[in-house]
Amino acid sequence: MAFTASIGFDARLWRDDIAGSIAHAQMLGASGVLPVGETEAIVAALRQAESEFASGAFVFAPSDEDIHTAIERRVTEIAGATGAKLHTARSRNDQVATALRLFAKRELAATARNVLALVDVLDRRAADAGDAYLPGYTHLQRAQPVLLSHHLRAHAWAFTRDVDRLLDAVARLDVSPLGAGALAGTSLPTNPGDAQKRLGFAGVFANSLDAVSDRDFIAEGLFALAMIGVHLSRVGEEWVLWTTEEFGFATLSDRHATGSSMLPQKKNADIAELARGKAGRLIGNLTGLLATLKGLPLAYNRDLQEDKEPFFDSLDQVNRGLVAVSEMVAAATFNVRAMREAADSPAAVATDLAEWLVARGMPFRQAHAKVGDLVARSIANATPLVDLVQKDEQLGADAAALFAPGVAVRRRASHGAAGPDAARAQHDELRRVVDALQSRLP
């Protein structure tokens, strides 16, 4: 019992199991399988059990192996022998699959709302950032200056794709398996479409074997959650770096940082670090379930009980992470001066110098080599790059003007680029995408 019982973790499905059981009982009555009076007695018992769960008064028995048997036991206690008819034309296989789909449909949509809340925080901080800019990085080395708003919205765009994935997963799982029975349906005159409509599913199963054995929707949900975790991890990694003295680009509020048990000067980015650290756990939940599913013959196998703990855990960790990171970013302070000083490094103008030469007819590879040679001479001779540019016959004073603070970032004007003109268009496009995603939420 200790090894096989799932009541310790599947009790959170009580609301969904009761909803599925009510729809099943009402379908049995509407189909004439049960008399109307017995259906009403069963539904009343289910409503009482629901009230007991909601108030915390429900008492579990030692024999309750899972939430489904616990509810059926209580219904039988309340309604007597009539309660024992609840399981007519139903197996725990289609019962569990139904409750889990109801749960996943609701909870993945709720997660999508939390992701959109983080997108709103990122977009709001981007709007507030104004003309602030910082170095953009490749290989964690300074590359070109970008607007802070552009950097923040880069993360926002990634999270909009996460919402799209979540909503696609919800649409695919929106199928009722109730009525599939253990694996082959039933000889009784049931109507699965009736239960489907009562439960608000978009469709009903087509194949009873597939209906009770399918856990694609959990695997897909776990992938979407793991991808959110990976994106949260990237945000966390940056904030760990940004809040160091070495970068100094941001300061966390005291509410979202911790001290050290030994070092009184420390202000640790624990939320950011845990956002980074929990990604491995989320990836593990996904790969663990895929390994469980890979060798299962049709139809139901008890192995499928292993779908719930990783799914519940990933939902919990991702939603907590989304809220924590949203609050951390919302309350943090950006050190704009430190960002600008880093972004105004002379080396960051190198690409602009090459493009300046290209605009005057020089082939890009030739321009790239010429500027690279100037940079190398600047480093070797400890000579400011701007001085070499100023003296160069093909560059001169006009090209040297590119070194003025903020000039390089303002030149980034192409579609989707990191400059101010492109930023305004990007903001409008992001809002259109977010509105479209909001309209798809169930």
C-alpha positions in Angstrom: 0.0 0.0 0.0 2.8 2.4 0.9 4.5 1.7 -2.5 1.3 1.8 -4.7 -0.9 4.5 -3.1 -1.1 7.9 -4.7 -3.4 9.6 -2.3 -0.4 11.6 -0.9 -0.1 13.6 -4.2 -3.3 13.1 -6.2 -5.6 14.5 -3.5 -5.3 17.9 -5.3 -7.5 16.4 -8.1 -10.5 16.3 -5.8 -12.3 19.2 -7.5 -11.8 17.7 -11.0 -12.7 14.2 -10.0 -16.0 15.4 -8.5 -16.8 17.4 -11.6 -16.1 14.4 -13.8 -18.2 12.2 -11.5 -21.2 14.6 -11.5 -21.1 14.7 -15.3 -20.9 10.9 -15.5 -23.8 10.4 -13.1 -25.9 13.0 -15.0 -25.1 11.3 -18.2 -26.2 7.9 -16.8 -29.5 9.4 -15.8 -30.0 11.2 -19.2 -29.2 8.0 -21.0 -31.6 5.9 -18.9 -28.9 3.7 -17.4 -29.9 4.9 -14.0 -33.3 6.2 -12.7 -33.5 9.9 -12.3 -34.0 9.6 -8.5 -30.8 7.6 -8.1 -28.9 10.1 -10.3 -30.1 12.9 -8.1 -29.0 11.1 -4.9 -25.6 10.4 -6.3 -25.1 14.0 -7.4 -26.3 15.3 -4.0 -23.7 13.0 -2.3 -21.0 14.3 -4.6 -22.0 17.9 -3.8 -21.8 17.1 -0.1 -18.3 15.6 -0.5 -17.3 18.7 -2.5 -18.5 20.9 0.3 -16.5 18.9 2.8 -13.3 19.2 0.7 -13.8 22.9 0.3 -14.3 23.4 4.1 -11.5 21.1 5.0 -13.9 18.7 6.8 -13.4 15.7 4.5 -11.9 12.8 6.4 -9.7 10.3 4.6 -9.8 6.6 5.5 -6.8 4.3 5.8 -8.2 2.3 2.8 -8.2 5.3 0.5 -5.7 4.4 -2.1 -6.2 7.5 -4.2 -8.5 10.5 -4.4 -10.9 8.7 -6.8 -11.6 5.8 -4.4 -11.8 8.2 -1.5 -14.5 10.2 -3.1 -16.4 7.1 -4.2 -16.2 5.7 -0.7 -17.6 8.9 0.7 -20.4 9.0 -1.8 -21.4 5.4 -0.9 -21.4 6.3 2.8 -23.7 9.2 2.1 -26.0 7.7 -0.5 -25.8 4.0 0.6 -26.2 1.3 -2.1 -27.2 3.9 -4.6 -23.8 5.6 -4.3 -22.2 2.3 -5.4 -23.8 2.8 -8.8 -21.7 5.9 -9.5 -19.0 3.7 -11.1 -21.5 2.1 -13.6 -20.0 2.1 -17.1 -16.8 3.8 -15.9 -13.3 2.6 -15.1 -10.8 4.3 -12.9 -8.7 4.5 -16.1 -11.0 6.9 -17.9 -12.0 8.5 -14.6 -8.3 9.4 -13.8 -7.6 10.6 -17.4 -10.7 12.8 -17.2 -9.8 14.5 -13.9 -6.2 15.0 -15.1 -7.3 16.6 -18.3 -9.6 19.0 -16.5 -6.8 19.8 -14.0 -4.2 20.4 -16.8 -6.6 22.5 -18.9 -7.2 24.8 -16.0 -3.7 25.0 -14.5 -1.8 25.4 -17.7 -4.1 28.3 -18.6 -3.4 29.8 -15.2 0.3 29.4 -15.8 -0.1 31.2 -19.2 -1.7 34.2 -17.2 1.3 34.3 -14.9 3.7 34.3 -17.9 1.8 37.2 -19.4 2.0 39.0 -16.1 5.8 38.7 -16.3 5.7 40.0 -19.9 3.8 43.0 -18.7 6.4 43.7 -16.0 9.2 43.4 -18.6 7.4 45.7 -21.0 6.6 48.2 -18.3 10.2 48.4 -17.1 11.2 48.7 -20.8 8.9 51.7 -21.3 10.2 53.3 -18.1 13.9 52.8 -19.2 13.6 55.5 -21.8 16.9 56.1 -23.6 19.0 54.1 -21.2 21.4 51.7 -22.9 23.9 49.0 -22.0 26.4 46.7 -23.8 24.9 43.9 -25.8 26.9 40.7 -25.4 27.9 37.8 -27.5 30.0 35.0 -25.9 29.6 37.2 -22.7 31.9 39.8 -24.3 30.8 43.3 -25.1 29.6 43.5 -28.7 27.4 46.5 -29.5 25.3 48.9 -27.4 21.6 48.2 -27.1 18.7 50.0 -25.5 17.8 48.6 -22.1 14.2 48.5 -23.3 15.3 46.3 -26.2 17.1 43.9 -23.9 14.1 43.6 -21.6 11.7 43.1 -24.4 13.9 40.3 -25.9 13.0 38.3 -22.8 9.4 39.3 -23.2 9.3 38.0 -26.7 10.6 34.6 -25.5 7.9 34.4 -22.9 5.2 35.2 -25.4 6.2 32.1 -27.3 5.9 30.1 -24.0 2.3 31.3 -23.7 1.6 30.3 -27.3 3.0 26.8 -26.5 0.9 26.5 -23.4 -2.3 27.5 -25.2 -1.6 25.1 -28.0 -1.1 22.4 -25.4 -4.4 23.3 -23.8 -6.2 23.2 -27.1 -4.8 19.7 -27.9 -5.7 18.2 -24.5 -9.2 19.6 -24.6 -10.7 16.2 -25.3 -12.9 14.1 -23.0 -11.8 10.5 -22.3 -14.9 9.8 -20.2 -16.7 6.8 -21.5 -13.7 4.9 -22.7 -14.0 2.6 -19.7 -11.1 0.4 -18.8 -9.9 0.2 -22.4 -12.8 -1.0 -24.7 -15.9 1.1 -23.8 -19.0 -0.5 -22.4 -22.1 -2.5 -23.5 -24.4 -0.1 -21.7 -26.2 2.6 -23.7 -24.0 5.5 -22.5 -23.4 8.8 -24.3 -19.8 10.1 -24.0 -20.7 13.2 -25.9 -23.2 14.2 -23.2 -20.5 14.0 -20.5 -18.1 15.9 -22.7 -20.5 18.8 -23.1 -21.3 18.9 -19.4 -17.6 19.2 -18.6 -16.9 21.8 -21.2 -14.4 19.8 -23.3 -14.1 20.8 -26.9 -14.3 17.2 -28.2 -14.7 13.6 -27.2 -12.3 10.7 -27.7 -12.3 8.7 -30.9 -10.5 5.6 -29.7 -11.0 4.1 -26.3 -7.5 2.5 -26.1 -5.9 5.8 -26.9 -8.2 7.7 -24.5 -7.0 5.8 -21.4 -3.4 5.4 -22.3 -2.6 8.8 -23.7 -0.3 11.0 -21.6 1.1 13.0 -24.5 -0.7 16.0 -23.1 1.2 15.7 -19.8 4.5 15.3 -21.6 3.7 18.3 -23.8 2.7 20.4 -20.7 6.0 19.4 -19.1 7.9 20.5 -22.1 6.2 23.9 -22.1 6.8 24.3 -18.4 10.5 23.3 -18.8 10.9 25.8 -21.6 9.5 28.5 -19.3 12.0 27.4 -16.7 14.8 27.7 -19.2 13.7 31.2 -20.1 13.5 32.1 -16.4 16.9 30.6 -15.9 18.4 32.9 -18.6 16.8 35.9 -16.8 18.1 34.7 -13.5 21.6 34.3 -14.9 21.7 37.8 -16.2 20.4 39.3 -12.9 23.0 37.3 -11.0 25.7 39.0 -13.2 24.1 42.4 -13.4 23.9 42.7 -9.6 27.6 41.9 -9.0 30.0 44.7 -8.3 31.9 43.7 -11.4 28.8 44.6 -13.6 26.9 46.9 -11.3 24.1 47.3 -13.7 21.2 46.7 -11.3 20.4 46.6 -7.6 17.8 44.3 -6.0 15.4 45.5 -3.5 16.0 44.1 0.0 12.7 42.2 -0.3 14.2 40.1 -3.1 17.7 39.4 -1.9 19.2 37.7 1.1 22.2 38.3 3.4 24.9 35.9 4.4 25.0 34.0 7.6 28.7 35.0 8.0 29.4 37.9 5.7 27.6 41.1 6.8 28.2 43.0 3.5 26.5 40.4 1.3 23.4 40.9 -0.7 22.7 37.7 -2.6 20.4 37.3 -5.6 18.8 34.2 -4.3 15.6 34.4 -6.4 17.6 34.8 -9.6 19.9 31.9 -8.6 16.9 29.6 -7.8 15.2 30.6 -11.1 18.4 29.4 -12.7 18.8 26.3 -10.5 15.2 25.0 -10.8 15.5 24.7 -14.6 17.4 21.4 -14.1 14.6 20.1 -12.0 12.0 21.0 -14.6 14.0 19.3 -17.4 14.4 16.3 -15.2 10.6 16.0 -14.7 10.1 16.1 -18.5 12.8 13.5 -19.3 11.7 11.3 -16.5 8.1 11.0 -17.8 9.3 10.5 -21.3 11.4 7.6 -20.1 8.4 6.1 -18.3 6.2 6.4 -21.4 8.6 5.1 -24.0 8.0 1.3 -23.5 4.4 1.1 -22.4 2.1 -1.3 -24.4 -1.5 -0.4 -24.9 -3.6 0.4 -23.0 -3.5 1.4 -19.4 -0.5 0.5 -17.2 0.1 1.5 -13.6 3.3 3.2 -14.7 1.0 6.0 -15.8 0.5 6.9 -12.2 4.0 8.4 -12.5 2.6 11.3 -14.6 1.2 13.3 -11.7 4.1 14.1 -9.4 6.4 15.6 -12.0 3.5 17.5 -13.6 2.3 18.9 -10.2 5.9 19.7 -9.2 6.7 21.5 -12.5 3.5 23.5 -12.3 4.2 24.6 -8.7 7.9 25.5 -9.3 7.2 27.4 -12.5 4.3 29.4 -11.1 6.2 30.3 -8.0 9.2 31.3 -10.1 7.1 33.5 -12.4 5.7 35.4 -9.5 9.0 35.8 -7.7 10.9 36.9 -10.8 8.1 39.3 -11.8 8.3 40.9 -8.4 12.1 41.0 -8.4 12.3 42.7 -11.8 9.5 45.1 -10.9 11.2 46.3 -7.7 14.8 46.4 -8.8 16.8 49.6 -9.6 18.8 49.9 -12.8 22.1 51.6 -12.5 21.9 53.5 -15.8 25.2 55.3 -15.4 27.2 52.1 -15.1 25.4 50.6 -18.1 26.2 53.6 -20.2 29.8 53.8 -19.2 30.2 50.1 -20.2 28.3 50.6 -23.4 30.4 53.6 -24.5 33.6 51.6 -24.6 35.4 52.6 -27.8 35.6 49.0 -29.0 31.8 48.9 -29.2 32.0 51.4 -32.1 34.0 49.0 -34.3 31.0 47.7 -36.2 29.7 51.2 -36.8 33.1 52.2 -38.2 33.0 49.3 -40.6 29.4 50.1 -41.7 30.4 53.8 -42.1 33.0 52.7 -44.6 30.5 50.3 -46.3 28.1 53.2 -46.7 30.9 55.0 -48.6 31.4 52.1 -51.0 34.0 49.9 -49.3 33.3 46.1 -49.4 32.3 44.9 -46.0 35.1 42.4 -45.6 37.7 45.0 -46.5 36.1 47.4 -44.0 36.0 44.7 -41.4 39.7 44.0 -41.8 40.6 47.7 -41.8 38.8 48.4 -38.5 40.2 45.2 -37.0 43.7 46.4 -37.8 43.0 49.8 -36.1 41.7 48.0 -33.0 44.7 45.8 -32.9 47.1 48.8 -33.2 45.1 50.6 -30.5 45.6 47.7 -28.1 49.2 47.1 -29.0 50.3 50.7 -28.7 48.0 51.8 -25.9 46.6 54.5 -28.2 43.0 55.5 -28.0 41.1 54.1 -31.0 39.4 57.4 -31.6 42.8 59.0 -32.2 43.7 56.5 -34.8 40.3 56.9 -36.5 40.7 60.7 -36.4 44.1 60.5 -38.2 43.0 57.8 -40.8 42.6 59.2 -44.3 39.6 57.0 -45.0 37.9 57.8 -41.7 38.8 61.1 -40.1 36.7 63.5 -38.0 33.3 62.4 -39.3 33.9 58.8 -38.4 35.4 59.9 -35.1 32.1 61.5 -34.2 30.7 57.9 -33.9 32.5 57.7 -30.5 30.3 60.3 -28.9 28.2 58.8 -26.1 24.9 57.2 -27.3 25.6 57.7 -31.0 26.1 54.1 -31.8 22.9 52.8 -30.2 20.9 55.5 -31.9 22.2 54.3 -35.3 20.5 50.8 -34.8 17.5 51.6 -36.9 16.7 48.5 -38.9 13.6 46.4 -38.3 13.6 44.9 -34.8 16.9 46.5 -34.0 18.2 47.9 -30.7 17.8 51.6 -31.4 15.0 54.1 -30.4 13.1 54.2 -33.6 12.8 50.4 -33.9 12.0 50.2 -30.2 8.8 52.2 -30.6 7.5 49.9 -33.4 8.5 46.9 -31.3 6.5 48.0 -28.3 3.4 48.3 -30.5 3.9 44.9 -32.0 4.5 43.3 -28.6 1.2 44.7 -27.3 -0.6 43.4 -30.3 0.8 39.9 -29.7 0.0 40.0 -26.0 -3.6 41.1 -26.8 -4.0 38.2 -29.2 -2.7 35.8 -26.6 -5.0 37.2 -24.0 -8.0 36.7 -26.3 -7.1 32.9 -26.6 -7.1 32.3 -22.9 -9.9 30.0 -21.9 
